[in-house]
Amino acid sequence: MPSETERLLGNNARGANSTPSIFQVVISRIYNALYLALSSSALNWLLLFVPLGVLAAWLHWGAVAVFSLNFVAIIPLASLLAYATEELGESIHNDSIAGLLNATFGNAIEVIVGIVALTQNQITVVQASMLGSILSNLLLVLGSCFIAGGIKYSQQVFNQTVAQTMSSLLALAVIGLLLPAAFHASLPKKTPDLDRKILDFSRGNAILLLVVYCLFLFFQLKTHAYLFADTGSTDQQTGTPNDEAVQESSSDLENQQQSLPVPEPASRASSRSSHGKTRAGLVMRPKSMYDLKKVARQEHLGASESVAILFLTTLLVSVCADYLVSSIDDIVASSGLSKTFIGLVVIPIVGNAAEHVTAIVVAYNNKMDLAIGVAVGSSLQIALFVTPFMVLIGWFLDVPMSLYFSSYETAVMFVSVFITNYLILDGESNWLEGAMLICTYLIIGVSFYLYPDTLAQ
């Protein structure tokens, strides 16, 4: 039996705990926010590389160590940034604002790395990373999605209207990036102020592309939202299982379960309620791998916690990106790799690794509208928003960042968009089409491995 003193102490303790102090509430909210954020993705264990990357730069471990460690460190930070953006969108309870948040922060890593590179006058790296992000999404990611879906389904279908809209916008993006090169080629090399004319044309072009991007957001979120709503959450069978998938199934019921979309609890970004219906376009995307593997948590970050994580993550990305970009010159000198190859092939992996895996997984689960939204939508964001925005940032920083790419780079861009548009216009996909896209990407990668920076400049 407890003594009288113990009973009194217990009552006092319960009384104290019944009204927690402000300090306890703050600590509890911080702990809860950190727990939710750190458990949001299986990639978050890579956050251990963030302090290692900073230490590598401070202690002068060498360019290879600095580049590699900060390269890996940015991957989980990108996933964390996407998670905080989605949580902030959920806390707002407004579909349009949530869509704008996703559109703004969807490629935040590319924006941050690009701004850091511009401050260091690494124009070649910025242009190559923009082009590389477009190519990796259009060819590598989309091709991987087609192959992943083709493992279970001989043929998959997706929203043809959305695909046609995106194809048209991709064609416009090619025009915006191709005309500066054509303008440069049509003028004599001795034309007075040729570089200034190209720069002025690029800046005007960038403003117009940003206007088109804003018009598309208005088209998608307001006037024609019905075209993009609920495209990823249909209950209908949208893929034809191949023979091997049928043989591996133990019953007809299991076959039906395999063809069903990922259920609502597993992907909050795939099927939202009043404030976030599924968008097959570029503003609503599956968030991260944990959405596809685990039952969604009942708890969500509040607006203040989401903003705090966004701010902290952006700060860390800026630091790691600064060290990464600063080491590129030494990497080029020691390895023989060109800046163009690093920007076009290596750097795009940083900001899109988690998103790429997500796209492949949703394609495997027959959610092709979401997969198209991730792959093609991200390319559109880069072409219509990030790249023109980099031109305006360069204008503000007095850095001659333009939309003028070399003839070979524009040809590569044209070919990539052409084959992608040709394959998605019919609203159907299979594994062979995916193999074609990946093969195209590998051919381009090999060519840029041999492509010297002098030609790119």
N, C-alpha and C positions, 0 to 999 in steps of 0.2 A: 504494500500500500504506500503511495507517495505521501510524504510529509506535508504539513501545512505550508511550509516554506516553498517546497517544490510546486505545490498547487498554485500558490500566489505568483511564483515566477512564471509558471506556465500561462496563467491568465494574462500577466503583463506582456509576455512575449506574443501571445495571440492578439492582444490589443494593439501592440506596436505593429504587427504584421498586417493587421486589417487596414491600416492607413499608411501605405508605403510613402516614403519621402519622394520629392521631385528627383533627387539624385538616383534613387533606386529605379524609378520609372525610366529615366534617361538611360541608365546602364542596361536595363532590361530591353529597351527598344533597340539600343545599339547591338546588343548580343543577338537579339532575334533577327535583325537586319543582316548582320554578318553571317549568321547561320544559314539563312535563306539564300543569300547571295553565293556563299561558298559551296553550298550543296546544289546549286542550280545546274551545274554541268560537270560531267566526268573529266573535263579538261582542266578544271580549276586547280588540280594538283600542280600544274605547270606554273602556277603563280610563284612557286619557289624560285623560279628562274629570274623573277623581277629583281630581287636584291642581288642575286649573282651577277646579273647584267650590269647593274649600277657599280658593284664592286669591281668588276672587270675593267670598267672605264676609269674608275678612280685609281686603281692600283696598277694600271697600265699592263694588263695581262697579254696584250697583243691584239691586233686588228681582227684576227680570225675569231678569237674568244669573245671579243666585244660584240662583233656582228652576230655570231651564232647564238650567244646567250640572250641578247636583246631581241633577236629574231623570234626565238622560242617564247620569250616573255610576253610579247605582244599578242600571241595567239589566244591565251586564256583571257587577257584583258579585253580583246575584241568580243569574246563570248559574254563576258561580264557586262560590257557596255550594251550589248543587245538585250540582255536580260533586264537591266535597269530601265532601258527605254520602254520595253514591253510593260513592265510593272508600272511605270509612270503613266503610260497610256491607259492601263486598266483603272488606275486611281482617278483618272479624269472623268471617266464615264461619258465620253463624247467621241463618236466614231470618227468625225472629221478631224478633230484635233489629234486623236490617237494616230490616225493615218498620216497627218502632217509630221508628227513626231517620228514615226517610222521612216518617212521619206527623208527627213532631215538627218537623223542619226543612223540610217541604214548603212551608209558607207562612211561613217565617221573616221574609221581607221585610215582609209585612203586620203581623206581630207587632212587629217593631222599629219600623216607622213608627208603628204604633198606640201603642206605649208612649211614644215620643218626643212624639207629639201629646198624649197624656194628661198628661205632665209639664208641658206648656204650656197645659193646660186647653182644648184644641181638641176638645171633645166632638163638635161638629157634624162636623168633619173625620173623626174616627174612625168615627162611625156611618155617614157617607156612604161612606167608603172600604170599610167592611165590606160594605155593601149593593152598592156598585159592583163589588166583586170577585166577588160571587155572580152578579150580573147579567151581567157581561162573560163569565164562564165559561159560564154556562148558555145565553146567547143569542148573543153575538158569536163566541166560540171554537167552540162546538158547531155553530153555523150555518155557520161557515167550514169546519169539518171535513166537514159534509154536502155542501157545495158542492164542496170539493176532491175528495172521493171521487166525487161525481157527474160530474166531468169524464171519468173513465175508466169508471165503472160506473153503469149505469142504476139499479141497486138494490144496496145493501150490507146485510149482516146482522151482528149482534153478539150477544153472550151475553144472552139474554132474562132469565135468572134474575138475573144481576148487575144488569141494568137495572131490574128490578122491585124488587130490594132497595134500590137507590139512590133509586128513585122514592118508596118508602115513607119512607126517611130524609129526603128532601127535604120530604115532606109534614109530617113531624114537626118539621122545622126551621121551616117556615112557621107551625105552631101555636105554637112557642116564641117567635117574633118577632111574631106577630099578637095573641096574648092580652094582652100588656101594653097595646097600643093599645086593645083592646076593654075592658079593665079600666078604663083611664083614661076612655074615652068613656061608660061606664056609670055613673060616679060624678059627682055634682054638682061643679061647679067650686069650690064653697065648702066642700067636704069638708075637715075638719081634717087637716093633715099629708098632703095628697094626694101631694105629691112624694115624701115619705118612704115612703108605702105602695107607690108605683110602684117606687121604688128597692129596697125590701126584696123585692118580688115578683120583680123582675128578677134579683136576686142568687140567690134560691132557684131560679129558673128556670135560671139559668146553671149552677148546680151540677148540676142534673138533666140538662141537655143534655150536659155533660161526661161524666157517668156513661154516658149513652147512647152517646156517642162511644167511650168505653173498651170498652163492651160490643160495639160493632160491630168494633173492632179485634180483640178476642178471638174473635169470630165469624169474622172473615175470616182471621186468622192461625192459629187453632187448631181450633175445633170444626168449621168448615165450609170449611177451606182448599181442599178439592177443588173447590168451586164456582168458586173464583177462579183456580185454577192452570191454566197452559197455555192460557189463553183467547186469548192473542195470538200463539201460535206454531204454530197448526195448519197443516198442509200442505194442507188441503182448500180448494177454491175457495169463497170466501164472498161474492163479488160477481159480478154479471152485467155484463159489458162492454157499453157502449152501441155503437151502430152506428158512430159516428165513430172510437172507439178501435179497433174491429175493422178498419176501412178503413185506418187509419194503420199497422197492424201489417204487417210484411213477410212473416210466415210464421206458421203455427200454433204453432210452437215459441216464437216471440217473444210470441205472445198468452199462452201458458201462463206464460212468465217474468214477464210484466207482472202477472199475477194472483197470483203467489206472494208470500208475506210477505217483508219485509226479512230477509236472511240473518243468522244469528247473529253473525258477526264485525262486522256493521255496527251492531248495537245490543245492547250487553251488558245494558242494562236491560230489553230486550224478552224475552230468553230466557236465564235464568240456570240454573246447574247446581244442585247440592245446596243452596246457600244463598240462592237467589233466583229461584225460578220466576216466570214472568210472572204478575203480578196485574192483573186488569182493574179493580180497585177503586182506592182512593185512596192506598195506601201504596207501590205499586211503579209507577214511571212511567219513560218514556223520558227519558234524562238531558239530552241537549243535541243540537244540530245535528250535531256532529262524529260522533256515533254513527250517523247516518243517511247520512253522506257518505264516511266513511273506514273503512278496515279498523281494527278495534280494536287498540290498541297492546298489545304483550306485557307492557309494564311498567305497574305500577299504583302508586299512592301507598300507603305504609305507614300504619299507624294514627297514628303520631306526626306524620307530615307532614300527614295529613288533618285532624287536630285543630288543628294549627298554622294551616293555611289557613282552617279554620272560624273560629278565634278572630280572626285578622287580618281576614278578610272581614267578620265581624260588627262588629268595631270600626269599620272604614271605612264600613259601611252606617249605623251609628249616627251617625257624624259627618256624613255627607252628608244623612241623614234629618233631623237636627237643623237644619241650615242650610235644607233644603227647607221644613220645616214653619214655621220662623221667618219665612220670607219670604211666607207665604200671605196674611197680613193686608195687607201692602203690595200684593200682586198683586190682591187683591180691591178695594182702594181705587183702584188705578190703572187696572185693566182693566174693572171693572164685572161681572166674573164672580162668582158666588156661591161660598161655601165648599162648599155642597152639590154644585154642579156640578164643582168641582175635585176633591173627594173621591170623587164617584161615577163620573166619567168619566176624569179625567186620572191620578190617583194609581194606580188599579188597573193601568194599563199598566206601571208601574215594575217591579213584582215578577213579572209574568207574561209579559213580552214574549217571552223566549226559549222559555218553555214553550208559549206559544200557537203559535209558529211550528212547534215540534216536533209538536204535536198535528195541525196542518194537514198536515204532511209525512207523518206516519204514516197519516193518513186517506187521503191520495192514493195511498199504497202498500197500501191495502186492509187496514190494521191497525186496524179500527174499535174493537175492544175496548180497545186502548191509547188511542185518541183519546177514547173515552168515559171511560176512567179518568182522563185528564188533565182534561178539561173538567168533567164532573159530579163527579168525585172531589174536585177542588180546591174546587168550590162547597160540597160537604159539609164539607170541612175548615174552611172559613171559617164556615159556619153553625153547626156543632156543636162546633167547637174554638176557633177564633180569636176569634170574637165573644163567646162566654161567658167566655173567658179574659181578654179586655179588660175585661169587667165586674168580674171578680175583681181584676185589676190596679188598676182604678180604685178599688175598695173598699180595697185596700191603700194606695193613694196618697191616700185621702180625696178622690177626685174623683167627682162624681155621674154616673158612666157607667152607663147603664141600657139595657135592651132595648126601651125605649119609642121607637118611630118614629112619625112623623106618619101620619095616616090615608091620605094619598096614597102615602107610601112603602110602607106595608104592603100597600096595594092593588096597587102595582107588583110587589112581591115575590110576592104570591099569583098574579097573572096570569102572571108569568114562570115560576114553578114549575109552574103548571097546564099551560101550553102545552108546556113541556119534557117533563113526565111523559107527556102525551098522545102526544107524538111518539116517545118512546123505548120505550114499553111493548110495542110489537109486535115489537121487536128488529130492525127494518129502517129504512133511511134512504135518501133520495134528495135531489137538489139542490134541489127545490122546498121541501122541509121546511127545508133550510138557509136558503133565501131568506126564508121566513116568520120564522125566528128572528132573522135579522139585521134584517129590517124592524121587528120588535117592539123590538129594541134601539135602533134609530135613532129610533123614535117616542118611546121613553122618554127618550133623550138630549136630544131637542129640548124635551121637556116640562120636564126639569130645568134646561135652559139658561134657561128663562123662570121657573123656580120660585124664589121669594125665600127667603132664609135665615130671615126672620122666621116664615114658616109652618113651616119645618122645626124650628125651635126651640120 
